[in-house]
């Protein structure tokens, strides 16, 4: 399962968004994910994947593909304790 699929599962489970309707390049707003919801999603990603997401991600990442790319880079690099 790739990062986009894993994030789709997470978004579906947490926010009840239909996975079949998720487009990796659509803005989060298309799924009613606003800045507060995105912050909640980022906290969930940190817990689920044991990574530390940079604070800038909440304002700079606007799509599922962007979030997956960030996650891939975070999981490819060992995290500082």
mmCIF file as gemmi writes it, N, C-alpha and C atoms, coordinates in Angstrom:
data_model
loop_
_atom_site.group_PDB
_atom_site.id
_atom_site.type_symbol
_atom_site.label_atom_id
_atom_site.label_alt_id
_atom_site.label_comp_id
_atom_site.label_asym_id
_atom_site.label_entity_id
_atom_site.label_seq_id
_atom_site.pdbx_PDB_ins_code
_atom_site.Cartn_x
_atom_site.Cartn_y
_atom_site.Cartn_z
_atom_site.occupancy
_atom_site.B_iso_or_equiv
_atom_site.pdbx_formal_charge
_atom_site.auth_seq_id
_atom_site.auth_asym_id
_atom_site.pdbx_PDB_model_num
ATOM 1 N N . UNK Axp A 1 ? 0.862 -1.174 0 1 0 ? 1 A 1
ATOM 2 C CA . UNK Axp A 1 ? 0 0 0 1 0 ? 1 A 1
ATOM 3 C C . UNK Axp A 1 ? 0.909 1.238 0 1 0 ? 1 A 1
ATOM 4 N N . UNK Axp A 2 ? 0.665 2.162 -0.92 1 0 ? 2 A 1
ATOM 5 C CA . UNK Axp A 2 ? 1.493 3.367 -0.978 1 0 ? 2 A 1
ATOM 6 C C . UNK Axp A 2 ? 0.967 4.43 -0.012 1 0 ? 2 A 1
ATOM 7 N N . UNK Axp A 3 ? 1.711 5.527 0.088 1 0 ? 3 A 1
ATOM 8 C CA . UNK Axp A 3 ? 1.363 6.575 1.061 1 0 ? 3 A 1
ATOM 9 C C . UNK Axp A 3 ? 0.013 7.208 0.78 1 0 ? 3 A 1
ATOM 10 N N . UNK Axp A 4 ? -0.299 7.424 -0.495 1 0 ? 4 A 1
ATOM 11 C CA . UNK Axp A 4 ? -1.594 8.023 -0.825 1 0 ? 4 A 1
ATOM 12 C C . UNK Axp A 4 ? -2.723 7.115 -0.346 1 0 ? 4 A 1
ATOM 13 N N . UNK Axp A 5 ? -2.607 5.824 -0.586 1 0 ? 5 A 1
ATOM 14 C CA . UNK Axp A 5 ? -3.652 4.887 -0.147 1 0 ? 5 A 1
ATOM 15 C C . UNK Axp A 5 ? -3.75 4.849 1.378 1 0 ? 5 A 1
ATOM 16 N N . UNK Axp A 6 ? -2.62 4.871 2.039 1 0 ? 6 A 1
ATOM 17 C CA . UNK Axp A 6 ? -2.625 4.85 3.508 1 0 ? 6 A 1
ATOM 18 C C . UNK Axp A 6 ? -3.296 6.108 4.052 1 0 ? 6 A 1
ATOM 19 N N . UNK Axp A 7 ? -2.991 7.256 3.439 1 0 ? 7 A 1
ATOM 20 C CA . UNK Axp A 7 ? -3.609 8.511 3.877 1 0 ? 7 A 1
ATOM 21 C C . UNK Axp A 7 ? -5.094 8.544 3.536 1 0 ? 7 A 1
ATOM 22 N N . UNK Axp A 8 ? -5.479 7.982 2.398 1 0 ? 8 A 1
ATOM 23 C CA . UNK Axp A 8 ? -6.903 7.895 2.059 1 0 ? 8 A 1
ATOM 24 C C . UNK Axp A 8 ? -7.645 7.081 3.112 1 0 ? 8 A 1
ATOM 25 N N . UNK Axp A 9 ? -7.065 5.966 3.521 1 0 ? 9 A 1
ATOM 26 C CA . UNK Axp A 9 ? -7.687 5.152 4.568 1 0 ? 9 A 1
ATOM 27 C C . UNK Axp A 9 ? -7.834 5.956 5.861 1 0 ? 9 A 1
ATOM 28 N N . UNK Axp A 10 ? -6.787 6.68 6.212 1 0 ? 10 A 1
ATOM 29 C CA . UNK Axp A 10 ? -6.801 7.473 7.44 1 0 ? 10 A 1
ATOM 30 C C . UNK Axp A 10 ? -7.866 8.569 7.375 1 0 ? 10 A 1
ATOM 31 N N . UNK Axp A 11 ? -7.938 9.267 6.245 1 0 ? 11 A 1
ATOM 32 C CA . UNK Axp A 11 ? -8.926 10.337 6.085 1 0 ? 11 A 1
ATOM 33 C C . UNK Axp A 11 ? -10.339 9.759 6.078 1 0 ? 11 A 1
ATOM 34 N N . UNK Axp A 12 ? -10.494 8.621 5.448 1 0 ? 12 A 1
ATOM 35 C CA . UNK Axp A 12 ? -11.815 7.972 5.444 1 0 ? 12 A 1
ATOM 36 C C . UNK Axp A 12 ? -12.228 7.595 6.868 1 0 ? 12 A 1
ATOM 37 N N . UNK Axp A 13 ? -11.32 6.957 7.589 1 0 ? 13 A 1
ATOM 38 C CA . UNK Axp A 13 ? -11.641 6.509 8.948 1 0 ? 13 A 1
ATOM 39 C C . UNK Axp A 13 ? -11.895 7.676 9.899 1 0 ? 13 A 1
ATOM 40 N N . UNK Axp A 14 ? -11.096 8.727 9.783 1 0 ? 14 A 1
ATOM 41 C CA . UNK Axp A 14 ? -11.172 9.841 10.728 1 0 ? 14 A 1
ATOM 42 C C . UNK Axp A 14 ? -12.273 10.847 10.383 1 0 ? 14 A 1
ATOM 43 N N . UNK Axp A 15 ? -12.485 11.088 9.074 1 0 ? 15 A 1
ATOM 44 C CA . UNK Axp A 15 ? -13.4 12.155 8.666 1 0 ? 15 A 1
ATOM 45 C C . UNK Axp A 15 ? -14.538 11.678 7.776 1 0 ? 15 A 1
ATOM 46 N N . UNK Axp A 16 ? -14.637 10.372 7.574 1 0 ? 16 A 1
ATOM 47 C CA . UNK Axp A 16 ? -15.732 9.764 6.812 1 0 ? 16 A 1
ATOM 48 C C . UNK Axp A 16 ? -15.84 10.308 5.382 1 0 ? 16 A 1
ATOM 49 N N . UNK Axp A 17 ? -14.688 10.491 4.743 1 0 ? 17 A 1
ATOM 50 C CA . UNK Axp A 17 ? -14.66 10.908 3.343 1 0 ? 17 A 1
ATOM 51 C C . UNK Axp A 17 ? -14.581 9.647 2.492 1 0 ? 17 A 1
ATOM 52 N N . UNK Axp A 18 ? -15.425 9.557 1.477 1 0 ? 18 A 1
ATOM 53 C CA . UNK Axp A 18 ? -15.47 8.401 0.594 1 0 ? 18 A 1
ATOM 54 C C . UNK Axp A 18 ? -14.16 8.289 -0.187 1 0 ? 18 A 1
ATOM 55 N N . UNK Axp A 19 ? -13.437 7.186 -0.001 1 0 ? 19 A 1
ATOM 56 C CA . UNK Axp A 19 ? -12.138 7.001 -0.657 1 0 ? 19 A 1
ATOM 57 C C . UNK Axp A 19 ? -12.248 7.029 -2.175 1 0 ? 19 A 1
ATOM 58 N N . UNK Axp A 20 ? -13.329 6.53 -2.708 1 0 ? 20 A 1
ATOM 59 C CA . UNK Axp A 20 ? -13.468 6.477 -4.166 1 0 ? 20 A 1
ATOM 60 C C . UNK Axp A 20 ? -13.626 7.868 -4.782 1 0 ? 20 A 1
ATOM 61 N N . UNK Axp A 21 ? -13.943 8.842 -3.967 1 0 ? 21 A 1
ATOM 62 C CA . UNK Axp A 21 ? -14.124 10.208 -4.463 1 0 ? 21 A 1
ATOM 63 C C . UNK Axp A 21 ? -12.898 11.094 -4.217 1 0 ? 21 A 1
ATOM 64 N N . UNK Axp A 22 ? -11.87 10.533 -3.573 1 0 ? 22 A 1
ATOM 65 C CA . UNK Axp A 22 ? -10.674 11.318 -3.284 1 0 ? 22 A 1
ATOM 66 C C . UNK Axp A 22 ? -9.773 11.37 -4.504 1 0 ? 22 A 1
ATOM 67 N N . UNK Axp A 23 ? -9.41 12.581 -4.882 1 0 ? 23 A 1
ATOM 68 C CA . UNK Axp A 23 ? -8.465 12.825 -5.958 1 0 ? 23 A 1
ATOM 69 C C . UNK Axp A 23 ? -7.195 13.346 -5.303 1 0 ? 23 A 1
ATOM 70 N N . UNK Axp A 24 ? -6.075 12.699 -5.57 1 0 ? 24 A 1
ATOM 71 C CA . UNK Axp A 24 ? -4.816 13.058 -4.915 1 0 ? 24 A 1
ATOM 72 C C . UNK Axp A 24 ? -4.394 14.497 -5.172 1 0 ? 24 A 1
ATOM 73 N N . UNK Axp A 25 ? -4.89 15.086 -6.262 1 0 ? 25 A 1
ATOM 74 C CA . UNK Axp A 25 ? -4.481 16.445 -6.616 1 0 ? 25 A 1
ATOM 75 C C . UNK Axp A 25 ? -5.539 17.499 -6.304 1 0 ? 25 A 1
ATOM 76 N N . UNK Axp A 26 ? -6.66 17.092 -5.747 1 0 ? 26 A 1
ATOM 77 C CA . UNK Axp A 26 ? -7.719 18.047 -5.385 1 0 ? 26 A 1
ATOM 78 C C . UNK Axp A 26 ? -7.362 18.716 -4.065 1 0 ? 26 A 1
ATOM 79 N N . UNK Axp A 27 ? -7.731 19.975 -3.904 1 0 ? 27 A 1
ATOM 80 C CA . UNK Axp A 27 ? -7.455 20.645 -2.627 1 0 ? 27 A 1
ATOM 81 C C . UNK Axp A 27 ? -8.261 20.017 -1.491 1 0 ? 27 A 1
ATOM 82 N N . UNK Axp A 28 ? -7.696 20.071 -0.297 1 0 ? 28 A 1
ATOM 83 C CA . UNK Axp A 28 ? -8.38 19.513 0.875 1 0 ? 28 A 1
ATOM 84 C C . UNK Axp A 28 ? -9.766 20.118 1.062 1 0 ? 28 A 1
ATOM 85 N N . UNK Axp A 29 ? -9.932 21.354 0.667 1 0 ? 29 A 1
ATOM 86 C CA . UNK Axp A 29 ? -11.236 22.016 0.805 1 0 ? 29 A 1
ATOM 87 C C . UNK Axp A 29 ? -12.339 21.249 0.08 1 0 ? 29 A 1
ATOM 88 N N . UNK Axp A 30 ? -11.984 20.523 -0.982 1 0 ? 30 A 1
ATOM 89 C CA . UNK Axp A 30 ? -12.978 19.718 -1.699 1 0 ? 30 A 1
ATOM 90 C C . UNK Axp A 30 ? -13.583 18.634 -0.824 1 0 ? 30 A 1
ATOM 91 N N . UNK Axp A 31 ? -12.895 18.281 0.246 1 0 ? 31 A 1
ATOM 92 C CA . UNK Axp A 31 ? -13.373 17.232 1.172 1 0 ? 31 A 1
ATOM 93 C C . UNK Axp A 31 ? -13.794 17.829 2.505 1 0 ? 31 A 1
ATOM 94 N N . UNK Axp A 32 ? -14.031 19.138 2.512 1 0 ? 32 A 1
ATOM 95 C CA . UNK Axp A 32 ? -14.408 19.857 3.729 1 0 ? 32 A 1
ATOM 96 C C . UNK Axp A 32 ? -13.35 19.749 4.818 1 0 ? 32 A 1
ATOM 97 N N . UNK Axp A 33 ? -12.085 19.677 4.406 1 0 ? 33 A 1
ATOM 98 C CA . UNK Axp A 33 ? -10.984 19.672 5.351 1 0 ? 33 A 1
ATOM 99 C C . UNK Axp A 33 ? -10.427 21.095 5.388 1 0 ? 33 A 1
ATOM 100 N N . UNK Axp A 34 ? -10.766 21.808 6.461 1 0 ? 34 A 1
ATOM 101 C CA . UNK Axp A 34 ? -10.287 23.179 6.62 1 0 ? 34 A 1
ATOM 102 C C . UNK Axp A 34 ? -8.982 23.156 7.422 1 0 ? 34 A 1
ATOM 103 N N . UNK Axp A 35 ? -8.478 24.328 7.777 1 0 ? 35 A 1
ATOM 104 C CA . UNK Axp A 35 ? -7.184 24.397 8.453 1 0 ? 35 A 1
ATOM 105 C C . UNK Axp A 35 ? -7.193 23.697 9.817 1 0 ? 35 A 1
ATOM 106 N N . UNK Axp A 36 ? -8.281 23.8 10.55 1 0 ? 36 A 1
ATOM 107 C CA . UNK Axp A 36 ? -8.352 23.115 11.851 1 0 ? 36 A 1
ATOM 108 C C . UNK Axp A 36 ? -8.417 21.599 11.684 1 0 ? 36 A 1
ATOM 109 N N . UNK Axp A 37 ? -9.172 21.153 10.69 1 0 ? 37 A 1
ATOM 110 C CA . UNK Axp A 37 ? -9.272 19.727 10.425 1 0 ? 37 A 1
ATOM 111 C C . UNK Axp A 37 ? -7.934 19.193 9.927 1 0 ? 37 A 1
ATOM 112 N N . UNK Axp A 38 ? -7.248 19.985 9.107 1 0 ? 38 A 1
ATOM 113 C CA . UNK Axp A 38 ? -5.932 19.578 8.624 1 0 ? 38 A 1
ATOM 114 C C . UNK Axp A 38 ? -4.951 19.451 9.788 1 0 ? 38 A 1
ATOM 115 N N . UNK Axp A 39 ? -5.019 20.364 10.735 1 0 ? 39 A 1
ATOM 116 C CA . UNK Axp A 39 ? -4.158 20.268 11.915 1 0 ? 39 A 1
ATOM 117 C C . UNK Axp A 39 ? -4.44 18.971 12.675 1 0 ? 39 A 1
ATOM 118 N N . UNK Axp A 40 ? -5.706 18.633 12.817 1 0 ? 40 A 1
ATOM 119 C CA . UNK Axp A 40 ? -6.079 17.377 13.475 1 0 ? 40 A 1
ATOM 120 C C . UNK Axp A 40 ? -5.548 16.175 12.69 1 0 ? 40 A 1
ATOM 121 N N . UNK Axp A 41 ? -5.645 16.249 11.362 1 0 ? 41 A 1
ATOM 122 C CA . UNK Axp A 41 ? -5.124 15.179 10.514 1 0 ? 41 A 1
ATOM 123 C C . UNK Axp A 41 ? -3.613 15.052 10.687 1 0 ? 41 A 1
ATOM 124 N N . UNK Axp A 42 ? -2.922 16.165 10.75 1 0 ? 42 A 1
ATOM 125 C CA . UNK Axp A 42 ? -1.47 16.134 10.927 1 0 ? 42 A 1
ATOM 126 C C . UNK Axp A 42 ? -1.093 15.492 12.262 1 0 ? 42 A 1
ATOM 127 N N . UNK Axp A 43 ? -1.817 15.81 13.326 1 0 ? 43 A 1
ATOM 128 C CA . UNK Axp A 43 ? -1.551 15.165 14.624 1 0 ? 43 A 1
ATOM 129 C C . UNK Axp A 43 ? -1.777 13.653 14.53 1 0 ? 43 A 1
ATOM 130 N N . UNK Axp A 44 ? -2.807 13.267 13.813 1 0 ? 44 A 1
ATOM 131 C CA . UNK Axp A 44 ? -3.096 11.837 13.633 1 0 ? 44 A 1
ATOM 132 C C . UNK Axp A 44 ? -1.982 11.166 12.843 1 0 ? 44 A 1
ATOM 133 N N . UNK Axp A 45 ? -1.493 11.831 11.803 1 0 ? 45 A 1
ATOM 134 C CA . UNK Axp A 45 ? -0.39 11.292 11 1 0 ? 45 A 1
ATOM 135 C C . UNK Axp A 45 ? 0.851 11.118 11.869 1 0 ? 45 A 1
ATOM 136 N N . UNK Axp A 46 ? 1.135 12.1 12.712 1 0 ? 46 A 1
ATOM 137 C CA . UNK Axp A 46 ? 2.296 11.99 13.602 1 0 ? 46 A 1
ATOM 138 C C . UNK Axp A 46 ? 2.168 10.772 14.509 1 0 ? 46 A 1
ATOM 139 N N . UNK Axp A 47 ? 0.993 10.564 15.068 1 0 ? 47 A 1
ATOM 140 C CA . UNK Axp A 47 ? 0.768 9.409 15.944 1 0 ? 47 A 1
ATOM 141 C C . UNK Axp A 47 ? 0.827 8.099 15.179 1 0 ? 47 A 1
ATOM 142 N N . UNK Axp A 48 ? 0.171 8.061 14.028 1 0 ? 48 A 1
ATOM 143 C CA . UNK Axp A 48 ? 0.054 6.83 13.244 1 0 ? 48 A 1
ATOM 144 C C . UNK Axp A 48 ? 1.383 6.385 12.634 1 0 ? 48 A 1
ATOM 145 N N . UNK Axp A 49 ? 2.168 7.343 12.139 1 0 ? 49 A 1
ATOM 146 C CA . UNK Axp A 49 ? 3.388 7.015 11.409 1 0 ? 49 A 1
ATOM 147 C C . UNK Axp A 49 ? 4.658 7.295 12.209 1 0 ? 49 A 1
ATOM 148 N N . UNK Axp A 50 ? 4.508 7.792 13.441 1 0 ? 50 A 1
ATOM 149 C CA . UNK Axp A 50 ? 5.652 8.055 14.33 1 0 ? 50 A 1
ATOM 150 C C . UNK Axp A 50 ? 6.658 8.991 13.669 1 0 ? 50 A 1
ATOM 151 N N . UNK Axp A 51 ? 6.147 10.112 13.176 1 0 ? 51 A 1
ATOM 152 C CA . UNK Axp A 51 ? 6.967 11.142 12.549 1 0 ? 51 A 1
ATOM 153 C C . UNK Axp A 51 ? 6.626 12.486 13.191 1 0 ? 51 A 1
ATOM 154 N N . UNK Axp A 52 ? 7.477 13.462 12.947 1 0 ? 52 A 1
ATOM 155 C CA . UNK Axp A 52 ? 7.205 14.833 13.37 1 0 ? 52 A 1
ATOM 156 C C . UNK Axp A 52 ? 7.012 15.662 12.11 1 0 ? 52 A 1
ATOM 157 N N . UNK Axp A 53 ? 5.817 16.162 11.932 1 0 ? 53 A 1
ATOM 158 C CA . UNK Axp A 53 ? 5.477 16.954 10.754 1 0 ? 53 A 1
ATOM 159 C C . UNK Axp A 53 ? 5.853 18.408 11.036 1 0 ? 53 A 1
ATOM 160 N N . UNK Axp A 54 ? 6.577 19.037 10.106 1 0 ? 54 A 1
ATOM 161 C CA . UNK Axp A 54 ? 6.939 20.449 10.307 1 0 ? 54 A 1
ATOM 162 C C . UNK Axp A 54 ? 5.692 21.326 10.421 1 0 ? 54 A 1
ATOM 163 N N . UNK Axp A 55 ? 5.776 22.369 11.251 1 0 ? 55 A 1
ATOM 164 C CA . UNK Axp A 55 ? 4.645 23.28 11.429 1 0 ? 55 A 1
ATOM 165 C C . UNK Axp A 55 ? 4.201 23.904 10.109 1 0 ? 55 A 1
ATOM 166 N N . UNK Axp A 56 ? 5.132 24.118 9.213 1 0 ? 56 A 1
ATOM 167 C CA . UNK Axp A 56 ? 4.81 24.753 7.929 1 0 ? 56 A 1
ATOM 168 C C . UNK Axp A 56 ? 3.889 23.895 7.058 1 0 ? 56 A 1
ATOM 169 N N . UNK Axp A 57 ? 3.798 22.608 7.337 1 0 ? 57 A 1
ATOM 170 C CA . UNK Axp A 57 ? 2.968 21.715 6.516 1 0 ? 57 A 1
ATOM 171 C C . UNK Axp A 57 ? 1.504 22.121 6.541 1 0 ? 57 A 1
ATOM 172 N N . UNK Axp A 58 ? 1.047 22.633 7.662 1 0 ? 58 A 1
ATOM 173 C CA . UNK Axp A 58 ? -0.368 22.998 7.784 1 0 ? 58 A 1
ATOM 174 C C . UNK Axp A 58 ? -0.761 24.114 6.83 1 0 ? 58 A 1
ATOM 175 N N . UNK Axp A 59 ? 0.189 24.933 6.423 1 0 ? 59 A 1
ATOM 176 C CA . UNK Axp A 59 ? -0.139 26.031 5.507 1 0 ? 59 A 1
ATOM 177 C C . UNK Axp A 59 ? 0.4 25.808 4.102 1 0 ? 59 A 1
ATOM 178 N N . UNK Axp A 60 ? 1.397 24.954 3.961 1 0 ? 60 A 1
ATOM 179 C CA . UNK Axp A 60 ? 2.011 24.788 2.647 1 0 ? 60 A 1
ATOM 180 C C . UNK Axp A 60 ? 1.486 23.589 1.866 1 0 ? 60 A 1
ATOM 181 N N . UNK Axp A 61 ? 0.913 22.619 2.539 1 0 ? 61 A 1
ATOM 182 C CA . UNK Axp A 61 ? 0.426 21.412 1.855 1 0 ? 61 A 1
ATOM 183 C C . UNK Axp A 61 ? -1.078 21.526 1.691 1 0 ? 61 A 1
ATOM 184 N N . UNK Axp A 62 ? -1.53 21.424 0.45 1 0 ? 62 A 1
ATOM 185 C CA . UNK Axp A 62 ? -2.952 21.643 0.175 1 0 ? 62 A 1
ATOM 186 C C . UNK Axp A 62 ? -3.635 20.467 -0.493 1 0 ? 62 A 1
ATOM 187 N N . UNK Axp A 63 ? -2.87 19.398 -0.798 1 0 ? 63 A 1
ATOM 188 C CA . UNK Axp A 63 ? -3.458 18.238 -1.477 1 0 ? 63 A 1
ATOM 189 C C . UNK Axp A 63 ? -2.992 16.946 -0.824 1 0 ? 63 A 1
ATOM 190 N N . UNK Axp A 64 ? -3.704 15.9 -1.112 1 0 ? 64 A 1
ATOM 191 C CA . UNK Axp A 64 ? -3.348 14.572 -0.625 1 0 ? 64 A 1
ATOM 192 C C . UNK Axp A 64 ? -1.986 14.15 -1.168 1 0 ? 64 A 1
ATOM 193 N N . UNK Axp A 65 ? -1.712 14.44 -2.447 1 0 ? 65 A 1
ATOM 194 C CA . UNK Axp A 65 ? -0.424 14.085 -3.037 1 0 ? 65 A 1
ATOM 195 C C . UNK Axp A 65 ? 0.711 14.813 -2.307 1 0 ? 65 A 1
ATOM 196 N N . UNK Axp A 66 ? 0.529 16.082 -2.016 1 0 ? 66 A 1
ATOM 197 C CA . UNK Axp A 66 ? 1.545 16.836 -1.283 1 0 ? 66 A 1
ATOM 198 C C . UNK Axp A 66 ? 1.784 16.257 0.1 1 0 ? 66 A 1
ATOM 199 N N . UNK Axp A 67 ? 0.708 15.871 0.755 1 0 ? 67 A 1
ATOM 200 C CA . UNK Axp A 67 ? 0.819 15.258 2.082 1 0 ? 67 A 1
ATOM 201 C C . UNK Axp A 67 ? 1.549 13.921 1.993 1 0 ? 67 A 1
ATOM 202 N N . UNK Axp A 68 ? 1.251 13.131 0.975 1 0 ? 68 A 1
ATOM 203 C CA . UNK Axp A 68 ? 1.915 11.838 0.788 1 0 ? 68 A 1
ATOM 204 C C . UNK Axp A 68 ? 3.401 12.024 0.495 1 0 ? 68 A 1
ATOM 205 N N . UNK Axp A 69 ? 3.746 13.021 -0.309 1 0 ? 69 A 1
ATOM 206 C CA . UNK Axp A 69 ? 5.161 13.289 -0.606 1 0 ? 69 A 1
ATOM 207 C C . UNK Axp A 69 ? 5.904 13.696 0.656 1 0 ? 69 A 1
ATOM 208 N N . UNK Axp A 70 ? 5.278 14.523 1.488 1 0 ? 70 A 1
ATOM 209 C CA . UNK Axp A 70 ? 5.891 14.924 2.737 1 0 ? 70 A 1
ATOM 210 C C . UNK Axp A 70 ? 6.079 13.706 3.64 1 0 ? 70 A 1
ATOM 211 N N . UNK Axp A 71 ? 5.061 12.863 3.72 1 0 ? 71 A 1
ATOM 212 C CA . UNK Axp A 71 ? 5.14 11.663 4.549 1 0 ? 71 A 1
ATOM 213 C C . UNK Axp A 71 ? 6.248 10.74 4.056 1 0 ? 71 A 1
ATOM 214 N N . UNK Axp A 72 ? 6.349 10.573 2.752 1 0 ? 72 A 1
ATOM 215 C CA . UNK Axp A 72 ? 7.416 9.74 2.193 1 0 ? 72 A 1
ATOM 216 C C . UNK Axp A 72 ? 8.794 10.268 2.579 1 0 ? 72 A 1
ATOM 217 N N . UNK Axp A 73 ? 8.968 11.585 2.515 1 0 ? 73 A 1
ATOM 218 C CA . UNK Axp A 73 ? 10.276 12.148 2.867 1 0 ? 73 A 1
ATOM 219 C C . UNK Axp A 73 ? 10.543 11.994 4.366 1 0 ? 73 A 1
ATOM 220 N N . UNK Axp A 74 ? 9.518 12.116 5.195 1 0 ? 74 A 1
ATOM 221 C CA . UNK Axp A 74 ? 9.704 11.969 6.637 1 0 ? 74 A 1
ATOM 222 C C . UNK Axp A 74 ? 10 10.53 7.032 1 0 ? 74 A 1
ATOM 223 N N . UNK Axp A 75 ? 9.378 9.586 6.368 1 0 ? 75 A 1
ATOM 224 C CA . UNK Axp A 75 ? 9.602 8.174 6.725 1 0 ? 75 A 1
ATOM 225 C C . UNK Axp A 75 ? 10.885 7.643 6.109 1 0 ? 75 A 1
ATOM 226 N N . UNK Axp A 76 ? 11.418 8.324 5.103 1 0 ? 76 A 1
ATOM 227 C CA . UNK Axp A 76 ? 12.677 7.902 4.485 1 0 ? 76 A 1
ATOM 228 C C . UNK Axp A 76 ? 13.872 8.395 5.294 1 0 ? 76 A 1
ATOM 229 N N . UNK Axp A 77 ? 13.661 9.433 6.105 1 0 ? 77 A 1
ATOM 230 C CA . UNK Axp A 77 ? 14.73 10.038 6.893 1 0 ? 77 A 1
ATOM 231 C C . UNK Axp A 77 ? 14.514 9.707 8.369 1 0 ? 77 A 1
ATOM 232 N N . UNK Axp A 78 ? 15.527 9.186 9.04 1 0 ? 78 A 1
ATOM 233 C CA . UNK Axp A 78 ? 15.364 8.917 10.48 1 0 ? 78 A 1
ATOM 234 C C . UNK Axp A 78 ? 15.016 10.207 11.219 1 0 ? 78 A 1
ATOM 235 N N . UNK Axp A 79 ? 14.092 10.11 12.157 1 0 ? 79 A 1
ATOM 236 C CA . UNK Axp A 79 ? 13.63 11.262 12.935 1 0 ? 79 A 1
ATOM 237 C C . UNK Axp A 79 ? 14.544 11.484 14.133 1 0 ? 79 A 1
ATOM 238 N N . UNK Axp A 80 ? 14.815 12.732 14.421 1 0 ? 80 A 1
ATOM 239 C CA . UNK Axp A 80 ? 15.598 13.063 15.619 1 0 ? 80 A 1
ATOM 240 C C . UNK Axp A 80 ? 14.731 12.858 16.851 1 0 ? 80 A 1
ATOM 241 N N . UNK Axp A 81 ? 15.323 12.396 17.908 1 0 ? 81 A 1
ATOM 242 C CA . UNK Axp A 81 ? 14.568 12.138 19.142 1 0 ? 81 A 1
ATOM 243 C C . UNK Axp A 81 ? 14.34 13.387 19.929 1 0 ? 81 A 1
